[in-house]
Amino acid sequence: MTHSGDKTHTITTRGQLTALAILLAAIAGLAKWHDGPVYWCGALLGLVGIGGYFTRFDSPRGAAQWLLAAVGFCMVAMFTIQLLIGVFS
């Protein structure tokens, strides 16, 4: 085996933070607008964020990643609630 060098281990990855930022943007959009094209763009953005959440937090390592995964799970629940409020109102 060859040694390819040491990689520094960060607490979070850029993809994890990006997925949470996309979810946060979608929640903010859906909280303000409940109809029209902005609502549907926020809904699509949220679906992308949920996809990113499930792919980037598939196996969190360490307490910090578990904490971010829990925050992300709450954000997914909040997005779902905001989406349902817009759809059924």
N, CA, C and O atoms as CSV, one atom per row, in Angstrom:
chain,resi,resn,atom,element,x,y,z
A,1,MET,N,N,0.835,-1.182,0.000
A,1,MET,CA,C,0.000,0.000,0.000
A,1,MET,C,C,0.871,1.233,0.000
A,1,MET,O,O,1.916,1.291,0.648
A,2,THR,N,N,0.423,2.189,-0.726
A,2,THR,CA,C,1.145,3.449,-0.738
A,2,THR,C,C,0.426,4.435,0.146
A,2,THR,O,O,-0.791,4.379,0.317
A,3,HIS,N,N,1.186,5.316,0.689
A,3,HIS,CA,C,0.620,6.340,1.559
A,3,HIS,C,C,0.403,7.598,0.740
A,3,HIS,O,O,1.344,8.134,0.155
A,4,SER,N,N,-0.805,8.059,0.699
A,4,SER,CA,C,-1.127,9.207,-0.143
A,4,SER,C,C,-1.069,10.521,0.622
A,4,SER,O,O,-1.373,11.571,0.056
A,5,GLY,N,N,-0.702,10.489,1.844
A,5,GLY,CA,C,-0.634,11.725,2.632
A,5,GLY,C,C,-1.782,11.815,3.619
A,5,GLY,O,O,-2.821,11.175,3.462
A,6,ASP,N,N,-1.570,12.604,4.608
A,6,ASP,CA,C,-2.585,12.785,5.636
A,6,ASP,C,C,-3.558,13.872,5.216
A,6,ASP,O,O,-3.162,14.939,4.746
A,7,LYS,N,N,-4.818,13.586,5.392
A,7,LYS,CA,C,-5.850,14.584,5.158
A,7,LYS,C,C,-6.269,15.141,6.499
A,7,LYS,O,O,-6.396,14.407,7.479
A,8,THR,N,N,-6.479,16.426,6.536
A,8,THR,CA,C,-6.982,17.010,7.770
A,8,THR,C,C,-8.470,16.683,7.874
A,8,THR,O,O,-9.202,16.759,6.887
A,9,HIS,N,N,-8.893,16.332,9.036
A,9,HIS,CA,C,-10.297,15.989,9.266
A,9,HIS,C,C,-11.005,17.202,9.846
A,9,HIS,O,O,-10.621,17.728,10.890
A,10,THR,N,N,-12.032,17.629,9.156
A,10,THR,CA,C,-12.811,18.753,9.640
A,10,THR,C,C,-14.053,18.226,10.348
A,10,THR,O,O,-14.454,17.076,10.171
A,11,ILE,N,N,-14.631,19.076,11.131
A,11,ILE,CA,C,-15.829,18.675,11.877
A,11,ILE,C,C,-16.985,18.445,10.912
A,11,ILE,O,O,-17.713,17.458,11.019
A,12,THR,N,N,-17.138,19.357,9.981
A,12,THR,CA,C,-18.212,19.232,8.991
A,12,THR,C,C,-17.620,19.361,7.598
A,12,THR,O,O,-16.510,19.863,7.417
A,13,THR,N,N,-18.370,18.908,6.640
A,13,THR,CA,C,-17.935,19.071,5.260
A,13,THR,C,C,-18.694,20.227,4.622
A,13,THR,O,O,-19.727,20.662,5.131
A,14,ARG,N,N,-18.179,20.710,3.520
A,14,ARG,CA,C,-18.836,21.805,2.816
A,14,ARG,C,C,-20.222,21.384,2.330
A,14,ARG,O,O,-21.146,22.197,2.321
A,15,GLY,N,N,-20.376,20.125,1.927
A,15,GLY,CA,C,-21.667,19.650,1.460
A,15,GLY,C,C,-22.720,19.634,2.549
A,15,GLY,O,O,-23.888,19.924,2.292
A,16,GLN,N,N,-22.314,19.295,3.771
A,16,GLN,CA,C,-23.264,19.291,4.878
A,16,GLN,C,C,-23.757,20.707,5.171
A,16,GLN,O,O,-24.953,20.931,5.360
A,17,LEU,N,N,-22.834,21.647,5.204
A,17,LEU,CA,C,-23.235,23.022,5.466
A,17,LEU,C,C,-24.071,23.591,4.320
A,17,LEU,O,O,-24.993,24.374,4.552
A,18,THR,N,N,-23.754,23.203,3.093
A,18,THR,CA,C,-24.533,23.655,1.943
A,18,THR,C,C,-25.955,23.109,1.991
A,18,THR,O,O,-26.908,23.838,1.715
A,19,ALA,N,N,-26.106,21.835,2.339
A,19,ALA,CA,C,-27.446,21.245,2.434
A,19,ALA,C,C,-28.280,21.955,3.488
A,19,ALA,O,O,-29.463,22.212,3.269
A,20,LEU,N,N,-27.675,22.277,4.637
A,20,LEU,CA,C,-28.413,22.985,5.680
A,20,LEU,C,C,-28.735,24.416,5.259
A,20,LEU,O,O,-29.804,24.930,5.589
A,21,ALA,N,N,-27.826,25.062,4.538
A,21,ALA,CA,C,-28.087,26.426,4.069
A,21,ALA,C,C,-29.219,26.448,3.041
A,21,ALA,O,O,-30.048,27.359,3.050
A,22,ILE,N,N,-29.256,25.458,2.166
A,22,ILE,CA,C,-30.340,25.381,1.173
A,22,ILE,C,C,-31.668,25.152,1.874
A,22,ILE,O,O,-32.673,25.763,1.509
A,23,LEU,N,N,-31.685,24.278,2.877
A,23,LEU,CA,C,-32.918,24.053,3.639
A,23,LEU,C,C,-33.360,25.333,4.353
A,23,LEU,O,O,-34.548,25.655,4.377
A,24,LEU,N,N,-32.415,26.049,4.924
A,24,LEU,CA,C,-32.750,27.287,5.621
A,24,LEU,C,C,-33.327,28.318,4.656
A,24,LEU,O,O,-34.283,29.015,4.998
A,25,ALA,N,N,-32.760,28.422,3.456
A,25,ALA,CA,C,-33.281,29.356,2.458
A,25,ALA,C,C,-34.693,28.959,2.032
A,25,ALA,O,O,-35.553,29.820,1.845
A,26,ALA,N,N,-34.929,27.665,1.880
A,26,ALA,CA,C,-36.269,27.202,1.493
A,26,ALA,C,C,-37.286,27.484,2.593
A,26,ALA,O,O,-38.408,27.902,2.305
A,27,ILE,N,N,-36.909,27.262,3.835
A,27,ILE,CA,C,-37.824,27.538,4.951
A,27,ILE,C,C,-38.153,29.027,5.006
A,27,ILE,O,O,-39.304,29.406,5.226
A,28,ALA,N,N,-37.142,29.869,4.807
A,28,ALA,CA,C,-37.380,31.317,4.837
A,28,ALA,C,C,-38.310,31.739,3.705
A,28,ALA,O,O,-39.182,32.586,3.899
A,29,GLY,N,N,-38.128,31.156,2.533
A,29,GLY,CA,C,-39.008,31.489,1.413
A,29,GLY,C,C,-40.431,31.035,1.633
A,29,GLY,O,O,-41.375,31.768,1.337
A,30,LEU,N,N,-40.594,29.829,2.151
A,30,LEU,CA,C,-41.945,29.302,2.358
A,30,LEU,C,C,-42.644,29.981,3.528
A,30,LEU,O,O,-43.874,30.043,3.556
A,31,ALA,N,N,-41.888,30.487,4.487
A,31,ALA,CA,C,-42.513,31.169,5.621
A,31,ALA,C,C,-43.112,32.509,5.195
A,31,ALA,O,O,-44.095,32.966,5.778
A,32,LYS,N,N,-42.522,33.133,4.183
A,32,LYS,CA,C,-43.006,34.441,3.749
A,32,LYS,C,C,-44.085,34.348,2.671
A,32,LYS,O,O,-45.079,35.072,2.726
A,33,TRP,N,N,-43.899,33.474,1.705
A,33,TRP,CA,C,-44.840,33.354,0.585
A,33,TRP,C,C,-45.546,32.008,0.639
A,33,TRP,O,O,-44.904,30.967,0.783
A,34,HIS,N,N,-46.882,32.032,0.521
A,34,HIS,CA,C,-47.666,30.802,0.566
A,34,HIS,C,C,-48.345,30.495,-0.762
A,34,HIS,O,O,-49.170,29.585,-0.834
A,35,ASP,N,N,-48.015,31.235,-1.807
A,35,ASP,CA,C,-48.563,30.950,-3.133
A,35,ASP,C,C,-47.689,31.616,-4.183
A,35,ASP,O,O,-46.829,32.438,-3.867
A,36,GLY,N,N,-47.920,31.253,-5.420
A,36,GLY,CA,C,-47.207,31.860,-6.533
A,36,GLY,C,C,-45.900,31.158,-6.867
A,36,GLY,O,O,-45.555,30.143,-6.263
A,37,PRO,N,N,-45.187,31.703,-7.824
A,37,PRO,CA,C,-43.955,31.062,-8.280
A,37,PRO,C,C,-42.846,31.054,-7.233
A,37,PRO,O,O,-42.021,30.140,-7.213
A,38,VAL,N,N,-42.816,32.055,-6.369
A,38,VAL,CA,C,-41.788,32.070,-5.324
A,38,VAL,C,C,-41.994,30.893,-4.372
A,38,VAL,O,O,-41.028,30.281,-3.916
A,39,TYR,N,N,-43.238,30.582,-4.080
A,39,TYR,CA,C,-43.532,29.431,-3.215
A,39,TYR,C,C,-43.019,28.137,-3.848
A,39,TYR,O,O,-42.380,27.321,-3.183
A,40,TRP,N,N,-43.306,27.959,-5.138
A,40,TRP,CA,C,-42.897,26.710,-5.786
A,40,TRP,C,C,-41.394,26.626,-5.980
A,40,TRP,O,O,-40.823,25.537,-5.939
A,41,CYS,N,N,-40.753,27.759,-6.191
A,41,CYS,CA,C,-39.281,27.754,-6.240
A,41,CYS,C,C,-38.700,27.381,-4.880
A,41,CYS,O,O,-37.724,26.636,-4.797
A,42,GLY,N,N,-39.304,27.900,-3.818
A,42,GLY,CA,C,-38.873,27.523,-2.468
A,42,GLY,C,C,-39.108,26.053,-2.192
A,42,GLY,O,O,-38.304,25.402,-1.524
A,43,ALA,N,N,-40.221,25.526,-2.710
A,43,ALA,CA,C,-40.503,24.099,-2.521
A,43,ALA,C,C,-39.477,23.238,-3.252
A,43,ALA,O,O,-39.004,22.241,-2.706
A,44,LEU,N,N,-39.131,23.614,-4.477
A,44,LEU,CA,C,-38.112,22.862,-5.215
A,44,LEU,C,C,-36.746,22.983,-4.553
A,44,LEU,O,O,-35.990,22.013,-4.491
A,45,LEU,N,N,-36.433,24.173,-4.062
A,45,LEU,CA,C,-35.176,24.373,-3.356
A,45,LEU,C,C,-35.130,23.503,-2.097
A,45,LEU,O,O,-34.089,22.931,-1.772
A,46,GLY,N,N,-36.243,23.406,-1.401
A,46,GLY,CA,C,-36.306,22.565,-0.213
A,46,GLY,C,C,-36.132,21.090,-0.531
A,46,GLY,O,O,-35.488,20.359,0.220
A,47,LEU,N,N,-36.706,20.654,-1.645
A,47,LEU,CA,C,-36.523,19.251,-2.036
A,47,LEU,C,C,-35.063,18.953,-2.353
A,47,LEU,O,O,-34.563,17.873,-2.038
A,48,VAL,N,N,-34.381,19.909,-2.976
A,48,VAL,CA,C,-32.944,19.750,-3.219
A,48,VAL,C,C,-32.196,19.690,-1.890
A,48,VAL,O,O,-31.282,18.883,-1.721
A,49,GLY,N,N,-32.587,20.542,-0.956
A,49,GLY,CA,C,-31.959,20.535,0.370
A,49,GLY,C,C,-32.183,19.235,1.120
A,49,GLY,O,O,-31.282,18.740,1.798
A,50,ILE,N,N,-33.383,18.679,1.000
A,50,ILE,CA,C,-33.661,17.393,1.651
A,50,ILE,C,C,-32.827,16.291,1.015
A,50,ILE,O,O,-32.290,15.434,1.717
A,51,GLY,N,N,-32.717,16.308,-0.303
A,51,GLY,CA,C,-31.859,15.325,-0.971
A,51,GLY,C,C,-30.423,15.445,-0.520
A,51,GLY,O,O,-29.755,14.440,-0.276
A,52,GLY,N,N,-29.944,16.676,-0.410
A,52,GLY,CA,C,-28.586,16.893,0.087
A,52,GLY,C,C,-28.424,16.447,1.518
A,52,GLY,O,O,-27.387,15.900,1.894
A,53,TYR,N,N,-29.462,16.682,2.330
A,53,TYR,CA,C,-29.401,16.262,3.730
A,53,TYR,C,C,-29.263,14.743,3.830
A,53,TYR,O,O,-28.432,14.236,4.583
A,54,PHE,N,N,-30.083,14.027,3.068
A,54,PHE,CA,C,-30.044,12.564,3.165
A,54,PHE,C,C,-28.768,11.970,2.570
A,54,PHE,O,O,-28.348,10.889,2.983
A,55,THR,N,N,-28.150,12.647,1.617
A,55,THR,CA,C,-26.909,12.104,1.064
A,55,THR,C,C,-25.685,12.507,1.876
A,55,THR,O,O,-24.721,11.744,1.935
A,56,ARG,N,N,-25.691,13.670,2.498
A,56,ARG,CA,C,-24.514,14.128,3.228
A,56,ARG,C,C,-24.509,13.686,4.686
A,56,ARG,O,O,-23.439,13.602,5.288
A,57,PHE,N,N,-25.661,13.404,5.269
A,57,PHE,CA,C,-25.718,12.981,6.663
A,57,PHE,C,C,-26.102,11.510,6.764
A,57,PHE,O,O,-26.796,11.118,7.702
A,58,ASP,N,N,-25.657,10.684,5.805
A,58,ASP,CA,C,-26.027,9.274,5.841
A,58,ASP,C,C,-25.330,8.539,6.985
A,58,ASP,O,O,-25.894,7.591,7.532
A,59,SER,N,N,-24.141,8.944,7.353
A,59,SER,CA,C,-23.446,8.313,8.482
A,59,SER,C,C,-22.599,9.364,9.197
A,59,SER,O,O,-21.393,9.454,8.965
A,60,PRO,N,N,-23.232,10.163,10.073
A,60,PRO,CA,C,-22.468,11.191,10.785
A,60,PRO,C,C,-21.454,10.564,11.736
A,60,PRO,O,O,-21.715,9.538,12.364
A,61,ARG,N,N,-20.295,11.203,11.825
A,61,ARG,CA,C,-19.240,10.738,12.719
A,61,ARG,C,C,-18.927,11.842,13.713
A,61,ARG,O,O,-18.666,12.981,13.327
A,62,GLY,N,N,-18.953,11.510,14.956
A,62,GLY,CA,C,-18.617,12.482,15.984
A,62,GLY,C,C,-19.833,13.245,16.472
A,62,GLY,O,O,-20.881,13.281,15.828
A,63,ALA,N,N,-19.653,13.847,17.626
A,63,ALA,CA,C,-20.761,14.558,18.269
A,63,ALA,C,C,-21.205,15.779,17.472
A,63,ALA,O,O,-22.398,16.076,17.412
A,64,ALA,N,N,-20.265,16.485,16.865
A,64,ALA,CA,C,-20.633,17.692,16.113
A,64,ALA,C,C,-21.476,17.339,14.893
A,64,ALA,O,O,-22.447,18.035,14.595
A,65,GLN,N,N,-21.125,16.279,14.188
A,65,GLN,CA,C,-21.928,15.884,13.026
A,65,GLN,C,C,-23.285,15.347,13.447
A,65,GLN,O,O,-24.273,15.560,12.744
A,66,TRP,N,N,-23.355,14.660,14.569
A,66,TRP,CA,C,-24.657,14.197,15.059
A,66,TRP,C,C,-25.535,15.386,15.433
A,66,TRP,O,O,-26.743,15.372,15.195
A,67,LEU,N,N,-24.924,16.418,16.021
A,67,LEU,CA,C,-25.686,17.610,16.381
A,67,LEU,C,C,-26.204,18.315,15.124
A,67,LEU,O,O,-27.364,18.724,15.070
A,68,LEU,N,N,-25.339,18.454,14.116
A,68,LEU,CA,C,-25.794,19.047,12.859
A,68,LEU,C,C,-26.859,18.195,12.183
A,68,LEU,O,O,-27.794,18.729,11.587
A,69,ALA,N,N,-26.728,16.890,12.270
A,69,ALA,CA,C,-27.746,16.005,11.689
A,69,ALA,C,C,-29.085,16.190,12.396
A,69,ALA,O,O,-30.134,16.162,11.753
A,70,ALA,N,N,-29.058,16.379,13.717
A,70,ALA,CA,C,-30.298,16.604,14.466
A,70,ALA,C,C,-30.919,17.950,14.082
A,70,ALA,O,O,-32.134,18.052,13.917
A,71,VAL,N,N,-30.084,18.974,13.941
A,71,VAL,CA,C,-30.583,20.285,13.503
A,71,VAL,C,C,-31.175,20.166,12.098
A,71,VAL,O,O,-32.241,20.715,11.818
A,72,GLY,N,N,-30.487,19.454,11.230
A,72,GLY,CA,C,-31.001,19.242,9.880
A,72,GLY,C,C,-32.315,18.489,9.864
A,72,GLY,O,O,-33.193,18.789,9.056
A,73,PHE,N,N,-32.460,17.510,10.752
A,73,PHE,CA,C,-33.716,16.769,10.836
A,73,PHE,C,C,-34.858,17.697,11.245
A,73,PHE,O,O,-35.962,17.605,10.708
A,74,CYS,N,N,-34.590,18.580,12.185
A,74,CYS,CA,C,-35.612,19.550,12.591
A,74,CYS,C,C,-35.942,20.507,11.445
A,74,CYS,O,O,-37.092,20.912,11.278
A,75,MET,N,N,-34.919,20.868,10.654
A,75,MET,CA,C,-35.154,21.746,9.511
A,75,MET,C,C,-35.988,21.042,8.440
A,75,MET,O,O,-36.824,21.672,7.793
A,76,VAL,N,N,-35.768,19.749,8.252
A,76,VAL,CA,C,-36.584,18.982,7.297
A,76,VAL,C,C,-38.033,18.958,7.771
A,76,VAL,O,O,-38.950,19.113,6.965
A,77,ALA,N,N,-38.248,18.764,9.073
A,77,ALA,CA,C,-39.606,18.767,9.616
A,77,ALA,C,C,-40.256,20.140,9.437
A,77,ALA,O,O,-41.429,20.227,9.073
A,78,MET,N,N,-39.500,21.213,9.692
A,78,MET,CA,C,-40.033,22.566,9.529
A,78,MET,C,C,-40.375,22.850,8.067
A,78,MET,O,O,-41.397,23.469,7.774
A,79,PHE,N,N,-39.518,22.397,7.151
A,79,PHE,CA,C,-39.802,22.574,5.727
A,79,PHE,C,C,-41.078,21.836,5.349
A,79,PHE,O,O,-41.907,22.366,4.609
A,80,THR,N,N,-41.241,20.625,5.847
A,80,THR,CA,C,-42.430,19.839,5.534
A,80,THR,C,C,-43.689,20.548,6.027
A,80,THR,O,O,-44.695,20.604,5.319
A,81,ILE,N,N,-43.630,21.084,7.233
A,81,ILE,CA,C,-44.783,21.805,7.785
A,81,ILE,C,C,-45.092,23.037,6.939
A,81,ILE,O,O,-46.252,23.294,6.617
A,82,GLN,N,N,-44.051,23.807,6.574
A,82,GLN,CA,C,-44.267,24.999,5.751
A,82,GLN,C,C,-44.835,24.636,4.379
A,82,GLN,O,O,-45.697,25.341,3.854
A,83,LEU,N,N,-44.353,23.543,3.806
A,83,LEU,CA,C,-44.849,23.101,2.508
A,83,LEU,C,C,-46.319,22.713,2.600
A,83,LEU,O,O,-47.112,23.077,1.732
A,84,LEU,N,N,-46.685,21.984,3.636
A,84,LEU,CA,C,-48.084,21.564,3.801
A,84,LEU,C,C,-49.004,22.747,4.083
A,84,LEU,O,O,-50.149,22.762,3.631
A,85,ILE,N,N,-48.516,23.731,4.823
A,85,ILE,CA,C,-49.325,24.941,5.064
A,85,ILE,C,C,-49.632,25.637,3.739
A,85,ILE,O,O,-50.759,26.070,3.503
A,86,GLY,N,N,-48.628,25.740,2.887
A,86,GLY,CA,C,-48.844,26.384,1.592
A,86,GLY,C,C,-49.740,25.599,0.668
A,86,GLY,O,O,-50.551,26.174,-0.059
A,87,VAL,N,N,-49.600,24.280,0.690
A,87,VAL,CA,C,-50.405,23.444,-0.214
A,87,VAL,C,C,-51.869,23.439,0.206
A,87,VAL,O,O,-52.756,23.505,-0.645
A,88,PHE,N,N,-52.132,23.362,1.513
A,88,PHE,CA,C,-53.511,23.230,1.965
A,88,PHE,C,C,-54.177,24.553,2.333
A,88,PHE,O,O,-55.312,24.553,2.809
A,89,SER,N,N,-53.499,25.675,2.124
A,89,SER,CA,C,-54.160,26.954,2.450
A,89,SER,C,C,-54.618,27.663,1.192
A,89,SER,O,O,-55.192,28.749,1.270
